[in-house]
């Protein structure tokens, strides 16, 4: 054994289980902390008996011990790195609001208790490296990342390409690229330009066909079945099942913070939950539709496509521009004064089958319209009409920038998207340089079509490894014909290099 013990922030695909085995058997490295998906908790506990194994979902709804333990030192808690992650952790709890019955908690108290719990594990683990399946996007993940970052231990994680089963290794929350030249994934025979091209071509065909992303098409179909008596019955059943899962004896007996949720009347609470949820979504829709205007004959505008929130695409992938309102202000200030900035809401944000009401409020649209030169377009405006009529497409990290590149429209991104470096899409993270960058973008349109496809294939072949981060993306790519061939060898070599074992 090497003596290397690392903290592991895993996810639910078999890749991460197999990676831990490969690191143990090939390099003698074992995890000291395993924070991960429930699917692999039993495996990790059995395989690594000296490892502190933690179920991420349990921690995020308050299932952790609160016995007396030393708090993290002030120099850790007060460091900019930890404070940034702590703020993100508080915000991420909005994912659990209402539908997870955690919204009544004092979130700062919750985060403080969870921080102490995790610090105790970090302190005792002696971990000197931090490896993550992906950048954190839950309270437990953010806090663990913040603690290690404050200690000067950098995180290696993987960034999922949205158009195919490819992952980009990154360092830290500024997503610095990790070279895979030494690994050369193509030697394994798994990631080759031909495989990359097959997936790029699929995406290109979707662009040519002017289709919505598959996930949005499915949500639209589900949405159409949630109205009327049958839809109400489905909502009640889902809400009651959620409450029953939360109140199972193995969980409810361990959480004093949620003792008020136990007892009879779950159907009544399900009805109240559905009513409250529907009311909030209706209020959000009303505010949006009152502020939005039809597209009409407008053209030559700059288009800003909003992200669904709360979601990883903005926190943490947005970096310092995690606030979309702040990114819109930078965009407005950077554009020529006579160029209108048209904003389009994400379709899932106003959907009854999503949880967008926890990440957006009616006041967002009021603040948006308070910015001179900015307008909100109605949700009935087709995305492809907007893209093709625009002079530039702007986003935090959205794949809409890749779609725009295919049709010869320049784009700019305010965060850390997986496609950084793609010809035609420029980084706008720095407000000081954004005006010059946007001016260049407006003057130089990408070639589009086959040239963009070739550029994407090159980007994937030189910077990515074959694999899928999360179960949700796994199911998506399986539906599109992927046979789950993870390149564990290449991922292990990247991680081993980070651990100093390569």
N, C-alpha and C positions, 0 to 999 in steps of 0.2 A: 504494500500500500504506500501511496505517496505522502499521506498525511494531509493532502488537500481536502478541505471540507468547505463546501459552498452552500449558500442559500439558494433555493430553487423555487421560483414562482411559476408553477406548472399550469397547464390547461388540460382539457379533457380528451384530446386526441391521443391515439396510441403512440404517436411520434415521441411525446415527452416521456412516457413510461419507458419506451425502448431506448431513448437517449440516456436516461439515468442508468440503465443496465449496461449500455456500451461504455459509458464513462467509468463505471465501476470495474468492469471486466477487462477493459483494454488499457485504462490509465490508472486504476486504483483510486479514483476520486469518488467520494460519497457525499451526499447532501447532509448538512447539519440541520437545516430547516427546510421543510417542504410545505409550502403554502399552495394549495391547489384545488382543482375541481374534485367534487365528491366521488367521481367515478374511479379515481386512482388512489383514494385515501387508504383503503384496505391493502392494496398492493404495496404502497410506500411503507406502511407500518410494518408489514411482514418482511419486506426486502431489506429495509434499513432500520433495524431495531433501536439503534442509538440516535436516530434522527427525530427531531421534534416535528411531528406531522400535524398540520392544521388544515381544517376544512374551510376554504375561503367563504363559502356561502353561509356557513354557521357564524363566522365572525361578523359578517356584514349585516346580520340581523340580531346581533347581540349575544350570541352563544359563546361566551368565553368567561372564564373564572374571574372573580373580582376579589380574591384574597389579598391581604396586605403584601405589597412588594415595593421595592424602591422605584421611584420615578426616574425617567430619563434625565441626565444632567442638563443644566441650563444652557450650556454651550451647544448642546445638541438641539434642544427644543427651540432655542433662539436663533439657530442658523438660518440664513436665507433659503437654503436647500430644503430644510424640513418645513419651514413655514409655508413655502410654496406648495409642497405636497399636502400639508395639513389643510390648507384652503381648498385644494382640489378634492380632498377626502370629504370635507363638509358638503361641498357641492354635489359630490357623487351620491350622497345619501338621498338626493332627490329621486334617484332611480327607484328607491325603495318606498317612496312616499305613496300613501293611499293604498296601492295595490299590494304593498308588503306590510301595511299597518305599522310603519315605523315613523310616520310623519309627526306623531305627537311627542317624540323624544326631544330633549334638549340636545341638539347635535354636538355642541361643543363638549358637553359632559360625556356623551357617548364616545366621541373621538379621543378625549383625554383618557378614558378608561381603556380603550383599545390600544392607544399608544403605550401605556404602561405595560399592558399585557405583552405586546410585541417586543418592547424594549427588553423585558425580562428574558425573553427567548433569544433575542439577538445577543445580549450580554453573555448568556451562558453558552451560546453555541460556538463562539470563537471563529465564526465564518469570516473568511478573508476575501471572498469573491461572491458576486451576486449574478445569477443567471435567471433570465425570465423568458417564458414563452412569448410574451408580448408586453408592451408598455402597460402599466397599471391603468385600470379604469374602474376600480372599486375602492371603498374606504380602506379595507385591509391592505390591498396592493399599494395604494398611494402611501400609506403610513410606513409600511415596510421599506418602500423605496426611499422615502424621506429620511428614515433613520440611517440606512446604509449610505445615502448620499452625504448626510451630515458627517458621517465617520470617514468620508473620503474613499468609500468603496463604490466603484462605478458599476453600473448595471449593463450587462449585455442582454439585448432582447431582439426579437424578430418582428419585422414589419410585413404584414400580409399584403401582397398584390391583390387587388380586387378583381382583376380580369383573368386570373388563372392560379393554379396551386403552386405559387412561388413565394418564397420568403426572403426578405432582405435583412441581414444581420446589422444591428445598429448599436451604438454605444451611448448611454446616458439619455436624458430626456431632451437633449438637443439633437438626438438622432444622427450622430456622426456616422458616416459610412464605415463599415469594416471590410477591409480587402479580403477577397476570397481567392486571390491569385495563387496563394500557397496551397489552397485546398483543391482548386480546379475541379469543380463539381462535375464537369463533363467527363472526367476520367471514369466515373462510376457508371457511365452509360445511361444515367437517369435524366439529367438536365442537359439537353442538347439544343442547338438552335432550331432543329426540326420540331421538337416538343414545344418550345417557346412559340414558334411561329404558328403551330396548330391552334394554340389558345388565343394568340393575338388575332388570328384570322376569324375565330369565332366572335370575338368582340367587335372586330371590324364589320362583320356581317350584321351584327345587331345595330351598329351605327348606320350602316347603309339602309337597313330596313326601318330606321327611325322608330325603334322600339324602346319602351321603358325598360329599365333594369328589371330582371325577372322577379326579384323580391318585391318590387313595387307593384308589379302586375298581380302577384299573388295576394298582396294586401288589399288591392282594389277589389278582387273577387270576394275576399272575406268580408270586406266592408259592406258590400252589397247585400250580404246575408245577415247583417246585424240589426236591421230595422224591423219594425212590426212585432207582433206577439211572439213569433218564433225566435226572432233575434233577442228579445228581452229574456225569454226562457234560457237561451244559450248563455247570455251574460250572467244570469243568476246562478246557473249550474257552475260556470267557471269560477265565479266569486266564492261560492260555497266550498268548492273543492280546494281553492287556495287557502281558505280559512282552516279547513280540516288538516291540510298539510302542515300548516303553521302550528296547529294545536295538538299534534301527535304527542303521546306520552313521552317519547324519547327526547323531545325537544322542549315542550312547555315546562317540564319539571326542572329544567336547567336555567331558565331565564326569568329572573325576578322582575326585570324591567317590563316584561310583557304579561305579567300575571293578570292584568285586567282584561286580557283577551279571552281567557278561558271561561267555560260555563255554557249554559244553554243559550238558544236564540241565535245560532249561527246563520240561519236563513234570514232572520230579520236584519242582522248586521250585513249580510250579503246584499240585501235589498238597499240598505242605506248606503253601502259602498258603491253600488251601481248607480244609485241616484246622484250621489255626490260627484262621482266621476263624470257622468253624463252632463251634469250641470256645468262643471268646469270646462269640459270640451266645448259645450255649446257657447259658453261665454267667450272662449278663445276664438272659436269660429266667427262669432258675431263681431268681435273686435277686428279680426282680420278682414272680413268681408266689407265692413264699414270703411276700412282704410284703403282697400285695394281698388284699383281702376282697371278697366279693360285694356288690352294691348292696343287695339285700334290699328292704325296705319304706321305706328312709330317704327323707326329704324335708326341705325347708327348710334345706338346707345351702348353704354357699358352694362353688362349683366352680372349681377351678384346672386349666385344660387346659395340659399341658406341650407345649413345642415339640420338634420333632426337632432334635437337635444332633449335630455342629457345623453351624450354619446361620446365614445372614444375619439371620434373624428375631430372633435374640438378640444376635449380635455382627456388626455394630455397632448394629442397630436397637433393641436393648434399652437403649442409652445406659448410664447408671450402674448400671442394674439388669440387666446382662447375665447375671448368675448367677441362674438360676431358683430355686435354693435360697434365695438372699437375698430374692428377690421373695416367695417363699412365707412367709418369716419376717415380712416387713413386712405381708403380708396377714393372717397369724395374729394379729399384735399389734394390727392395726387393726380386726378384727372383734369383735363382741360376744363375751364369754367363753363364752356358751352356744350359739354357732353353730359347728357342725363345719365344718372345711375339708376337703373331699374333693378329692383330686388324681387326675387321669386321665392315664396315659401316652399319648404320641403313638403311633399304630399303626406308623409307619415305624421307630420307635426299636428295635423288637424284630424287625424284618423281616430275613429272610435276603437279600433283594435290595437292602437299603440298607446304609449304613455307620454305623449308629447306635452300634455297639460302639466306635467311635473317639471318640464324644462323651459317652458315659455309662458309668459303671462300677457294679458292684454296691454299692459303698459309698454311692452316691447314695441308694439306697432305704433303707439303714440310717440315714443322716443324716436323711432325710425323716421316718421314723417316730420319730426322737428328739425331734421338735418336738411338744409337748403340743397336743392338739386337732386334729391333722392325721392323716388316714388316706389310704391308697392304695386305690383301687377297682380291681377286676379288669378286665382288658382286654376281657372279654366283655360288660361293661355298655354298653348302647347309648348313643351320644353324645346322642341326642335325649331319652332318658329322663333322663339326667343334667341336661341343660339345663332341661328343663321342670319337673323337681322341685326345682331350685335356687332360692335367693332372690337370688343374684347370681352372675355369671360373671366370673372373673378370668383374665387372660392377660398376657403381656408385649407381644405385638403381634398376636396371632392374629385371624383373621377370624371366629372363634367369637363375638367380641363383636358383630359385625354380625348373625350368625345369631340371637343372643339378643335383640337389639333388635327383630327382626322378630316375635318371639313375646312381646314385652312383658316380657322379663327384663332388669333393669339390669346393667351390666357396668363393669369397670374395667381399665385397661391400665397397665403399668409401664414401657413403652418409648415408641417414637415410631412408632406405626402410621400407615398412609396414611389411615385414616378418622378421625383426630383431629378433634374438633368435631362428630361425629355425636351427635345427641340420644339420651341414654340411656347413653352410654359416657363415663366420666370418667377423667381422668389421675391416676395414683397414684404418679408418679415420686418425690415428696418424702415420705419417711417421717414427717416432722413433721406434715404436713397430711392424710396418708392416712386417719386415723381419722374426721376430719370429713367428708372427701369420701365415704367409704364409707357413713357414716351418712345423708348426703343421698341417695346412690344407693339405699339400702334403703327410703327413704321415698317416692321418686318413680320409679315404674315408667314406662318409655317407652310411648307409645301403640301402637307395633307396626304390623304390616300395612302398609296404604297410606301411613300417616303416615311410617313409616320409609323407605319407598320414595321418597316425595317429598323427604325430607330428604337422602337419598343423591344423588338427581338434582341437587338444588341444590348440594350440596357439590362434585360433579364439575364442574358447569357453571361454577362461579365460581372453581375453584381448580386445574383440571387441563387438560392438553393431550392431544390424541389421539396415541397412540404406544405402543410396547412396548419395554421396556429390553433384554431378553435373548432369545436363541434359544429357550430352554426355554419361556418365557411365550408367545413367538410361536406355537410349535407348539400350545400349549394353546388359545389364542384362535382359531387357524385351525380347529381341530377343532370349535369352536363357531360357525363361520360367518363369522369376520372375513376381510375381503379385503385386509388389509395396506395400508390407507390411512393412512400416517403423516402427521401435520401438521408437516412439516419447517419450514414458514414460521413457525409459532408457536413451535416449539422454538428456531429460530434467533434470533427476536426476544428471547426470554427470555435466551439466552446472550449475545447482543450487548449487552443492557442490563447484564449482569454484567461484560462486558469494557469497559464504558464507551463503547460504540459506538451504543447505541440512541437 
